[in-house]
Structure formats: C-alpha cells, structure tokens
Amino acid sequence: MTEDVSRETPPLVDKLFPRAAVRLSEYAELLATEGTLRGLIGPREVPRLWDRHLLNCAVVERLIPEESSVADVGTGAGLPGIVLAIVRPDLQVDLVEPLLRRTTFLQEAVDVLALDNARVVRARAEDLPPASYDVVTSRAVAPLAKLARWCLPLCVEGGLMLAMKGASAEEELDGSERELMKLGAEVCHIHQLGGDELALPTTVVSIVAGRAAGGSRHGRHGR
C-alpha cells in the first residue's frame, strides 16, 4: 500500500503543482512509512494520503500572499506546513509543534526534502512572540475560539489566520464571533477551495487580524 501512495503520483498533482510533484511524492512516502511507524499518521489514512491530506492542504496556498512569513501551529506531521513550504518556495514557514517525537520527525523531513524555507520550532503557540507572522495556519487543532486565542496574537496587523475546518466551520464561526471580535478579528470568511478539482473541497476559515491581535504591521520575513 505504501508503494501505491509514494510512487504513483496522481495526475492531478502534476497538473496543479508540476514543479512540486517530486517533493510532494517524497513527502508522501515519508508519511506512509516513517510517519506511520511513529504513530503520526494512522495506517488507515495511508490509502488516502493524497486526496485527504496532501492535496487538501496544498490548495490552502491560494489564500497566502507572496513572500509571507507563515507559522503552522500544531503542525503534527507537517500538515499543512511542510506541504505549503513545498508548493510555495517563496514562503518562510515555521513548523510549530511542542512534542519532541513530532519535531524529531519534522526535522528529518525538512532535511530529507531539502526545504530551505522551512524551520522546525519546538514550542507552544502561546510561548511565541506576538505579531511575528504574516499568516498563521492550523489544521484540526482545536475549536475555532480556542484556536484564535493561540493564533491571532501571532499575526501582524492585517495578517491572516487560516484555520482548516470541516463541515462545522459555519457553526463554529457563528458561535465564536463575539470572542473573535474581542481578540481583534476584523474580517472573517469561509472559503471552499478545490471544489472543481478535489473529491472533497477544502474548507478554510480566514480571519484578518486587527491591531488588538498583533499590534505591529511588520512580519518576520528573514531568519
């Protein structure tokens, strides 16, 4: 099964991300082998790595401005952070993860894939300096209100928090509106990405951070 995942790149990958297809396939192989062995990816997820995980994450790049500094909070096995670093070499991506066994895998993946634009940061989101990033991403980490308490303060003024969500996105956003406003959220929107290309479109809640969230207009673009 891992051979099917890692060595047979779906035609859609070559169509959407031709320059990134080789590295995406190498990452798929890492997830299907070492990622599974270390408990970062469930064995049942291996047959659907491409459609449910890799391509699902890759289309998020459509919402990220050029040359942005990005923090992927609770990145786990590198989703979506490593995928974004692969498909968008113009980005500077920090893979934020507190657990040692995960950061060990992440560093190995960054080294094997030769990702000069990705860095592993072993930390909790709340321990990072505020107003440090243009964009903060997350995937299946926590309910939206709780997630916003971690992510919005990391955004510069006018920056973006991008939360990958499922069918509950609209309900979560409605239920979190008051708290989001307190945290400095200015504009909230639900995006459906890849609807014409993917078996299941990717749902992303985007939130524009105001001054109360970050307090600075300048993100960190360098190292």
C-alpha positions in Angstrom: 0.0 0.0 0.0 2.8 2.4 0.8 4.3 1.8 -2.7 1.0 2.9 -4.3 1.0 6.1 -2.2 4.6 7.1 -2.5 5.5 6.1 -6.1 2.3 6.7 -8.0 1.7 10.4 -8.0 -1.9 11.2 -9.0 -2.1 13.1 -12.3 -3.8 15.9 -10.6 -0.6 16.7 -8.7 1.3 17.1 -11.9 -1.4 19.3 -13.2 -1.8 21.6 -10.2 1.8 21.6 -8.8 4.1 20.4 -11.6 7.3 21.9 -10.0 6.5 20.5 -6.6 5.3 17.0 -7.7 8.6 15.2 -6.9 9.0 16.6 -3.4 5.3 16.0 -2.6 5.8 12.4 -3.6 8.9 12.1 -1.4 6.9 13.6 1.5 4.0 11.2 0.8 6.5 8.3 1.1 7.8 9.6 4.4 4.3 9.9 5.8 3.4 6.4 4.6 6.5 4.8 6.1 8.2 6.6 9.0 5.1 8.7 9.7 3.0 5.6 10.2 5.7 3.7 12.1 6.0 6.6 14.6 2.2 7.0 15.1 2.0 10.4 13.3 -0.3 9.0 10.6 -2.9 6.3 11.1 -2.4 3.2 8.9 -6.0 3.7 7.6 -5.0 7.1 6.3 -2.3 5.8 4.1 -4.5 4.9 1.1 -6.0 8.4 1.1 -2.9 10.5 1.9 -3.1 12.4 -1.4 -6.8 13.3 -1.5 -7.5 13.7 2.2 -4.2 15.2 3.3 -1.6 16.4 0.8 -3.8 17.9 -1.9 -6.3 19.0 0.8 -3.5 21.1 2.3 -1.8 22.2 -0.9 -4.8 24.2 -2.1 -4.6 26.4 1.0 -1.6 28.2 -0.7 -4.2 30.0 -2.8 -5.1 32.2 0.2 -1.5 33.1 1.1 0.1 36.3 -0.2 3.5 36.2 -1.9 6.7 36.0 0.3 4.7 35.7 3.5 6.1 34.5 6.8 4.0 31.6 8.0 3.6 29.8 11.3 1.8 26.4 11.1 0.6 25.9 14.7 0.3 22.3 15.9 1.7 21.1 12.7 2.0 17.5 13.8 3.5 15.5 10.9 3.8 18.8 8.9 0.3 19.3 7.6 -0.2 21.8 6.2 3.1 23.4 6.9 5.5 21.1 5.0 3.1 20.9 2.1 2.9 24.7 1.9 6.7 25.0 2.0 7.0 22.5 -0.9 4.4 24.1 -3.2 5.4 27.7 -2.3 9.2 28.2 -2.1 8.6 32.0 -1.7 7.2 31.4 1.8 9.1 31.2 5.0 7.4 28.5 7.1 7.9 27.8 10.8 6.6 24.4 11.8 5.4 24.9 15.4 5.0 21.8 17.5 5.7 21.2 21.2 6.1 17.4 21.2 9.6 16.0 20.8 8.8 12.9 18.8 6.9 15.0 16.3 9.6 17.7 16.0 12.2 14.9 15.5 10.3 13.6 12.5 9.7 17.1 11.2 13.4 17.9 11.3 14.2 14.7 9.5 11.6 15.5 6.8 12.9 19.1 6.3 16.4 17.7 5.9 15.4 14.9 3.5 13.3 17.2 1.4 16.0 19.9 1.5 13.4 22.6 2.4 15.5 25.7 2.9 12.3 27.7 3.5 11.0 25.6 6.5 12.2 25.6 10.1 11.1 23.4 13.0 10.1 25.3 16.1 9.6 23.2 19.2 7.2 25.4 21.2 3.6 26.1 22.1 1.9 28.8 20.1 1.3 30.9 23.3 5.0 30.9 24.0 5.9 32.6 20.7 6.4 36.3 20.3 3.3 38.2 19.3 2.9 39.9 15.9 5.6 37.6 14.4 3.9 36.3 11.3 2.0 37.4 8.2 0.0 34.2 8.2 -0.8 31.6 10.8 -2.2 28.3 9.7 -3.7 25.3 11.5 -5.5 22.1 10.8 -7.8 20.1 13.1 -6.1 21.5 16.2 -8.9 22.8 18.4 -12.3 24.6 18.3 -12.2 27.9 16.5 -12.5 30.2 19.5 -9.7 28.4 21.4 -7.6 28.3 18.2 -8.0 32.0 17.7 -6.6 32.7 21.2 -3.4 30.9 20.2 -3.2 32.1 16.6 -4.5 35.7 16.2 -1.9 37.2 18.6 0.8 35.8 16.4 -0.4 37.7 13.4 0.8 41.1 12.4 -1.9 43.8 12.0 -3.7 42.9 8.7 -2.2 39.4 8.8 -4.2 36.2 8.2 -5.3 33.4 10.4 -6.2 30.4 8.2 -8.0 27.5 10.0 -8.7 24.4 8.1 -12.1 23.1 9.2 -14.7 20.6 8.3 -18.5 20.7 7.9 -18.8 22.5 11.3 -17.0 25.6 10.0 -20.0 27.9 9.7 -21.4 26.8 13.0 -18.1 27.3 14.8 -17.7 30.8 13.2 -21.1 31.9 14.3 -20.6 30.6 17.8 -17.1 32.3 18.1 -18.0 35.7 16.6 -18.1 37.6 19.9 -14.8 36.2 21.2 -13.1 36.7 17.8 -14.0 40.4 17.9 -12.5 40.7 21.4 -9.3 39.2 20.0 -9.1 41.8 17.3 -10.5 39.9 14.4 -11.6 42.3 11.6 -13.0 40.2 8.8 -14.0 36.6 8.8 -14.8 34.4 5.8 -15.3 30.8 4.9 -13.6 29.5 1.8 -14.2 26.4 -0.2 -11.0 25.5 -2.1 -10.5 23.0 -4.9 -14.2 22.4 -5.4 -13.7 21.8 -9.2 -10.6 19.6 -8.7 -10.7 17.7 -5.4 -13.1 14.9 -4.4 -13.8 16.9 -1.3 -13.1 20.6 -1.3 -11.0 22.1 1.5 -12.9 24.3 3.9 -10.8 27.2 5.4 -11.9 29.9 7.8 -9.9 33.0 7.2 -9.7 35.8 9.8 -8.0 39.1 9.2 -6.1 40.3 12.4 -6.6 43.8 13.6 -4.4 45.9 15.8 -5.6 44.3 19.0 -4.5 40.9 17.8 -0.9 41.6 16.8 0.0 45.2 17.3 2.6 45.5 14.5 2.4 46.0 10.8 5.7 44.1 10.1 6.1 40.3 10.0 9.3 38.4 10.1 10.5 37.5 6.6 14.1 36.6 7.4 15.8 34.2 9.6 
